[in-house]
Amino acid sequence: MIPIRKVYSLQKSRAARAERGEAFCYLYRWWLCSFFLVVALFFIVRPSFGSSRLTTLVEEAYHNNQDLLSMEKNAQALRAEAPFSGSLQDPVVGIGVLNLPVDTFDFDQEPMTQKQLFASQKFPWFGTLDLRQQASELKALEADYQVRSKRLEIAKILAGAWYDLGFVGQGLEVNENLKTIVTQVLRVAETRYATGEGLQQDILAGQVQHSELIDEGVNLDIRERVIRAQIGSLLNRGDVFEEEGPLAIEELTKLPERTLLNRMAIQLNPMIQQRKVAIDRAKVEVALAEKAYLPDFDLRFAYGEREDLPDFVSATVGMTVPLWQSTRQDSKLAAAEKRLTAAKKSLQGLRQTLPHSIDRVLAEIAGARESYTLLKEALAVQAAHLADASLSAYSVGKVEFDTMLSARIRLLRIELKAERYKYQIFKKLAELEELIGTNLSSLEALK
């Protein structure tokens, strides 16, 4: 049974809980409005960089990826289930016979014998059904944000694979160019050796370099097939993904300010929103746990028909008694309060780590951009001069064959390395958009 002090405390706090309930309903409506706002933004969450083909592929993944479709159906199921959680249990109806004598089984022998029809209905304490429905709706809203987070994750992974495919394509092209150069130089070395002007070791060095390039090409071809399989899996295609990746991408423009990125990430990141909704749902569960101390009612009505005598009408009211309070209601309330504390700490942790994640990505983008600029504007130019000078010097016998060949190969590898940094920048942009929760081009409109 509930202690008298506990009953008094519950009665005293009932009005306060009612006020909190009204405040929560207002907060809940505010969250729903925020949800529809985010849904509106949801449809513009597309990669804002790279080719339009990437955007088309992301759309295809949204429509065909089975993991995403499964999560969407689960969210729809939770949303459809919410009204059930807030409804009464089905009433119970039945028929019966009361006080029938077993010696004759005669309905008119005893005046108390009657044929009875009855109906009963259980009613939880006032406000419990509303809280249950709110908890279900908030759970569905959490699932909606998880779906949105999954979409952003798929867009990031697909963009990364798309740019990896483009870079591998360029690597294969450079590999073919290098093999062509080595083959041409090897022919020159063979000609010089045949005329007595060259060395056999030049031919051997060229053959070794050519074999290394063949091995490198095999590895690049395997890498390309792996990436194509990954893209095909994301798109849920039955056939192999045969399209070419981006062989040329534009230069990176200026990024938004760090403070703007952090502010918009706190507002739009779906995991932040999901954790906020989790806190609201935990608050509802605490309120439901408090309701568990109060009785549920069971109303029963019956109509008894007697033979040649007035009929009877009966009505009863039953209620639950929290006899095992320490192991049921107290435990449920303690667990709900701990879940609320856990939800708050989860949100606090994500709010603290999200800006650091953004800083990390920005630092990686800045580092890749500096490396790209250095390679493109300085090292590539110097390597080109070195390659030309080495070729001229080799033609007059002032440098060895290996030195000249290495200079030519180094030039193309430096150019390819510069392109790798550029592709890396665009992969990091996809990761940055996942952290923010929207594409970078939309931030100017959201300032």
C-alpha positions in Angstrom: 0.0 0.0 0.0 1.0 3.6 -0.6 2.3 5.3 2.6 0.1 8.2 3.8 3.0 10.6 3.3 3.5 9.3 -0.2 -0.2 9.8 -1.0 -0.2 13.3 0.4 3.0 14.1 -1.6 1.4 12.8 -4.8 -1.8 14.8 -4.2 0.2 17.9 -3.5 2.3 17.5 -6.6 -0.6 16.7 -8.9 -1.3 20.3 -9.7 2.4 21.0 -10.3 2.6 18.0 -12.7 -0.4 19.3 -14.5 1.4 22.6 -15.1 4.5 20.7 -16.2 2.3 18.7 -18.5 1.0 21.8 -20.2 4.5 23.2 -20.5 5.7 19.9 -22.0 2.8 19.9 -24.5 3.9 23.4 -25.6 7.5 22.2 -25.8 6.3 19.1 -27.7 4.4 21.2 -30.2 7.5 23.3 -30.6 9.5 20.2 -31.4 7.0 19.1 -33.9 7.2 22.4 -35.7 11.0 22.1 -35.6 10.7 18.7 -37.0 8.7 19.9 -40.0 11.2 22.7 -40.5 14.0 20.1 -40.6 12.0 17.9 -42.9 11.8 20.9 -45.3 15.5 21.3 -45.0 15.8 17.5 -45.5 15.1 17.6 -49.1 17.9 20.0 -49.8 20.5 17.8 -48.1 22.4 16.8 -51.2 26.1 17.1 -51.9 26.7 20.7 -52.8 30.1 20.0 -54.5 31.3 17.8 -57.3 29.3 16.8 -60.4 25.5 16.6 -60.9 26.0 12.9 -61.5 27.0 12.4 -57.9 23.8 14.1 -56.8 21.8 11.7 -59.1 23.6 8.7 -57.6 22.8 9.9 -54.0 19.1 10.2 -55.0 19.3 6.7 -56.4 20.8 5.4 -53.1 18.0 7.1 -51.2 15.4 5.3 -53.2 17.1 1.9 -53.4 19.3 1.3 -50.4 17.7 -1.5 -48.4 19.1 -0.5 -45.0 17.7 3.0 -45.4 14.3 1.8 -46.6 14.1 -0.6 -43.7 14.7 2.3 -41.2 12.1 4.4 -43.0 9.5 1.6 -42.7 10.4 1.2 -39.1 9.8 4.9 -38.5 6.5 4.7 -40.3 5.5 1.7 -38.2 6.3 3.6 -34.9 4.3 6.6 -36.1 1.3 4.4 -37.0 1.5 2.7 -33.7 1.3 5.9 -31.6 -2.5 6.1 -31.5 -2.7 2.5 -30.2 -0.5 3.4 -27.3 -2.9 6.2 -26.3 -6.1 4.2 -26.6 -8.1 2.3 -24.0 -7.9 -1.5 -23.8 -10.7 -3.3 -25.5 -13.7 -3.8 -23.3 -14.6 -7.3 -22.1 -18.2 -8.6 -22.7 -19.5 -11.9 -21.6 -22.5 -14.0 -20.5 -22.9 -16.1 -17.4 -25.3 -18.1 -15.2 -25.5 -17.3 -11.5 -26.9 -19.4 -8.6 -28.2 -22.3 -10.7 -29.1 -25.3 -8.5 -27.2 -28.4 -9.4 -29.8 -30.9 -8.4 -32.4 -29.8 -11.0 -30.6 -27.2 -13.2 -34.0 -25.4 -13.2 -33.9 -21.7 -13.8 -37.1 -21.0 -11.9 -36.5 -23.1 -8.8 -34.5 -20.4 -6.9 -35.3 -16.7 -7.0 -31.6 -15.8 -7.1 -30.9 -17.8 -10.3 -30.3 -15.5 -13.2 -28.8 -15.4 -16.7 -26.3 -12.6 -16.8 -24.8 -10.3 -19.5 -21.9 -8.2 -18.4 -19.3 -5.7 -19.7 -16.2 -4.4 -18.2 -13.7 -1.7 -19.1 -10.3 -0.7 -17.6 -9.4 2.9 -17.2 -5.8 4.0 -16.3 -5.3 7.1 -14.1 -6.2 10.4 -15.6 -3.6 11.6 -18.2 -1.8 8.2 -18.5 -3.1 7.5 -22.0 -1.9 11.0 -23.2 1.5 10.4 -21.8 1.8 7.0 -23.4 0.8 8.4 -26.8 3.3 11.2 -26.4 6.0 8.7 -25.6 5.2 6.7 -28.7 5.1 9.8 -30.9 8.5 11.0 -29.6 9.9 7.5 -30.2 8.7 7.8 -33.8 10.3 11.2 -34.1 13.6 9.8 -32.8 13.4 7.2 -35.6 12.8 9.9 -38.2 16.0 11.7 -37.1 17.8 8.4 -37.2 16.6 8.0 -40.8 17.9 11.4 -41.7 21.2 10.6 -40.1 21.4 7.4 -42.1 20.8 9.4 -45.3 23.6 11.8 -44.5 25.9 8.8 -43.8 25.0 7.2 -47.1 25.7 10.5 -48.9 29.1 10.8 -47.3 30.1 7.2 -48.0 28.9 7.4 -51.6 30.7 10.7 -52.2 33.9 9.2 -50.7 33.6 6.1 -53.0 32.8 8.4 -56.0 35.9 10.5 -55.5 38.0 7.4 -54.8 36.9 6.0 -58.1 37.8 9.2 -59.8 41.3 9.3 -58.2 41.9 5.6 -59.1 40.9 6.4 -62.6 43.4 9.1 -62.8 46.0 6.8 -61.2 45.4 4.2 -63.9 45.7 6.9 -66.6 49.0 8.1 -65.1 50.2 4.5 -64.8 49.6 4.0 -68.5 51.4 7.3 -69.3 54.3 6.2 -67.2 54.5 2.8 -68.9 54.4 4.6 -72.3 57.3 6.9 -71.2 59.3 4.0 -69.8 58.8 1.9 -72.9 59.9 4.8 -75.1 62.9 5.6 -73.0 63.7 1.8 -72.8 63.8 1.7 -76.7 66.2 4.6 -76.7 68.4 2.9 -74.2 68.3 -0.3 -76.2 69.3 1.6 -79.4 72.2 3.4 -77.5 73.4 0.1 -76.2 73.2 -1.5 -79.7 75.4 1.3 -81.0 77.8 1.1 -78.2 76.8 4.4 -76.6 74.7 3.1 -73.8 75.0 0.6 -70.9 73.2 -2.7 -70.3 72.3 -1.6 -66.8 70.2 1.2 -68.3 68.1 -1.4 -70.1 67.8 -3.5 -66.9 66.8 -0.4 -64.9 64.1 0.4 -67.4 62.8 -3.1 -67.4 62.6 -3.1 -63.6 60.7 0.2 -63.6 58.3 -1.1 -66.2 57.6 -4.3 -64.2 56.9 -2.2 -61.1 54.5 -0.1 -63.1 52.7 -3.2 -64.2 52.3 -4.4 -60.6 51.1 -1.0 -59.6 48.5 -1.1 -62.4 47.2 -4.5 -61.2 46.8 -3.1 -57.7 44.9 0.0 -59.0 42.7 -2.3 -61.1 41.8 -4.3 -58.0 41.1 -1.2 -56.0 38.8 0.1 -58.8 36.8 -3.1 -58.7 36.4 -2.9 -55.0 35.2 0.7 -55.2 32.7 -0.2 -57.9 31.4 -3.1 -55.8 31.0 -0.7 -52.9 29.0 1.8 -55.0 26.9 -0.9 -56.4 26.1 -2.1 -52.9 25.1 1.4 -51.8 22.9 1.8 -54.9 21.5 -1.8 -54.5 22.2 -2.5 -58.1 22.2 -6.1 -59.4 24.8 -5.4 -62.0 28.3 -4.0 -61.7 28.7 -0.2 -61.5 30.4 0.6 -64.8 30.4 4.4 -64.9 33.5 6.4 -64.8 34.3 8.5 -61.7 35.0 12.2 -61.8 38.2 12.6 -63.8 38.2 16.4 -63.3 36.8 18.4 -60.4 36.7 22.1 -59.8 38.9 24.0 -57.4 37.6 24.4 -53.9 36.0 27.7 -53.0 36.1 29.4 -49.6 34.5 27.6 -46.8 32.0 29.2 -44.3 33.3 30.5 -41.1 34.0 28.0 -38.3 31.5 29.7 -35.9 28.7 29.5 -38.5 29.5 25.8 -39.0 29.4 25.1 -35.3 26.1 27.0 -34.8 24.4 25.3 -37.7 25.6 21.9 -36.7 24.1 22.3 -33.2 20.8 23.4 -34.9 20.7 20.9 -37.8 22.7 17.8 -36.9 20.1 15.0 -36.8 21.9 13.2 -33.9 21.7 16.4 -31.8 17.9 16.6 -32.6 17.5 12.9 -31.9 19.1 13.2 -28.5 16.9 16.3 -27.7 13.8 14.2 -28.5 15.2 11.4 -26.4 15.3 13.7 -23.4 11.7 14.7 -24.0 10.7 11.0 -24.2 12.6 10.3 -21.0 10.7 13.1 -19.2 7.4 11.5 -20.4 8.6 8.1 -19.0 9.4 9.7 -15.7 5.8 11.2 -15.6 4.4 7.7 -16.5 6.4 6.2 -13.7 4.9 8.7 -11.3 1.5 7.8 -12.6 2.1 4.1 -11.7 1.8 5.0 -8.0 -1.9 5.9 -8.7 -4.6 3.3 -9.1 -6.1 2.1 -12.4 -9.9 1.5 -12.4 -11.9 -1.5 -13.6 -15.6 -0.7 -14.2 -18.0 -3.6 -14.6 -21.7 -3.5 -15.5 -24.0 -6.6 -15.5 -27.6 -7.3 -16.3 -29.2 -10.4 -14.7 -32.5 -11.9 -16.1 -34.7 -14.1 -13.8 -37.6 -16.3 -14.5 -41.0 -14.6 -13.7 -39.2 -12.2 -11.3 -37.7 -8.7 -11.5 -34.3 -8.6 -13.3 -31.1 -7.3 -11.6 -28.6 -4.6 -12.6 -25.2 -4.7 -11.0 -22.2 -2.3 -11.2 -18.8 -2.6 -9.6 -15.6 -0.6 -9.5 -12.2 -2.1 -8.8 -8.8 -0.5 -8.5 -5.2 -1.6 -8.4 -3.4 -1.3 -5.1 0.4 -0.7 -5.3 1.1 -3.4 -2.7 4.6 -4.2 -4.1 5.7 -0.6 -4.4 9.3 -1.1 -3.5 9.9 -3.7 -6.3 7.5 -2.2 -8.9 6.7 1.5 -8.8 9.9 2.6 -7.0 12.1 0.5 -9.4 10.3 1.8 -12.4 10.6 5.5 -11.3 14.3 5.0 -10.5 15.0 3.5 -13.9 13.1 6.3 -15.7 15.1 9.0 -13.8 18.4 7.3 -14.7 17.4 7.1 -18.4 16.6 10.8 -18.3 20.0 11.5 -16.8 21.7 9.3 -19.4 19.8 11.1 -22.2 21.0 14.5 -20.9 24.6 13.4 -20.6 24.4 11.9 -24.2 23.3 15.2 -25.6 25.8 17.1 -23.6 28.6 14.9 -24.8 27.6 15.2 -28.4 27.4 19.0 -28.1 30.9 19.1 -26.7 32.5 16.7 -29.2 30.7 17.9 -32.4 32.7 21.2 -32.6 35.9 19.3 -32.1 35.0 16.9 -35.0 34.3 20.0 -37.2 37.7 21.5 -36.2 39.4 18.2 -37.1 37.8 18.1 -40.6 38.6 21.8 -41.2 42.2 21.2 -40.2 42.4 18.2 -42.5 40.9 20.3 -45.3 43.3 23.1 -44.6 46.3 20.7 -44.6 45.2 19.1 -47.8 44.7 22.5 -49.5 48.2 23.7 -48.4 49.7 20.4 -49.7 47.8 20.7 -53.0 49.0 24.3 -53.5 52.6 23.4 -52.6 52.6 20.5 -55.0 50.8 22.3 -57.8 52.5 25.6 -57.7 56.0 24.7 -56.5 57.0 21.1 -56.6 55.3 20.3 -59.9 57.0 23.3 -61.6 60.4 22.3 -60.1 59.9 18.7 -61.1 59.1 19.7 -64.6 62.3 21.7 -64.9 64.3 18.9 -63.4 62.8 16.4 -65.9 63.6 18.6 -68.8 67.1 19.3 -67.6 67.8 15.6 -66.9 66.6 14.6 -70.4 68.9 17.2 -72.0 71.8 16.2 -69.8 71.2 12.5 -70.5 71.2 13.2 -74.3 74.7 14.5 -74.0 75.8 11.9 -71.5 76.1 14.2 -68.5 73.7 12.2 -66.2 72.9 8.5 -65.9 69.9 6.8 -67.4 68.3 6.1 -64.0 68.5 9.7 -63.0 66.8 10.9 -66.1 64.1 8.3 -65.9 63.4 8.9 -62.2 63.0 12.6 -63.0 60.3 11.9 -65.6 58.5 9.6 -63.3 58.7 11.9 -60.4 57.0 14.7 -62.3 53.9 12.6 -63.1 53.7 11.2 -59.6 53.8 14.7 -58.1 51.0 15.8 -60.3 49.0 12.7 -59.3 49.7 13.3 -55.7 48.4 16.9 -56.0 45.2 15.5 -57.5 45.0 13.1 -54.6 44.9 16.0 -52.2 42.2 17.7 -54.2 40.0 14.5 -54.1 40.8 14.2 -50.4 39.4 17.7 -49.9 36.1 16.9 -51.5 35.8 13.7 -49.5 36.3 15.7 -46.3 33.6 18.2 -47.5 31.2 15.2 -47.6 32.2 14.4 -44.0 31.7 18.0 -43.0 28.2 18.1 -44.4 27.3 15.0 -42.5 28.5 16.7 -39.3 26.6 19.9 -40.0 23.4 18.1 -41.2 22.9 20.1 -44.4 24.9 21.0 -47.5 27.4 23.8 -47.4 25.6 25.9 -50.1 22.5 26.3 -47.9 24.4 27.9 -45.0 24.4 31.3 -46.6 20.6 31.2 -46.7 20.4 30.0 -43.1 22.6 32.7 -41.6 
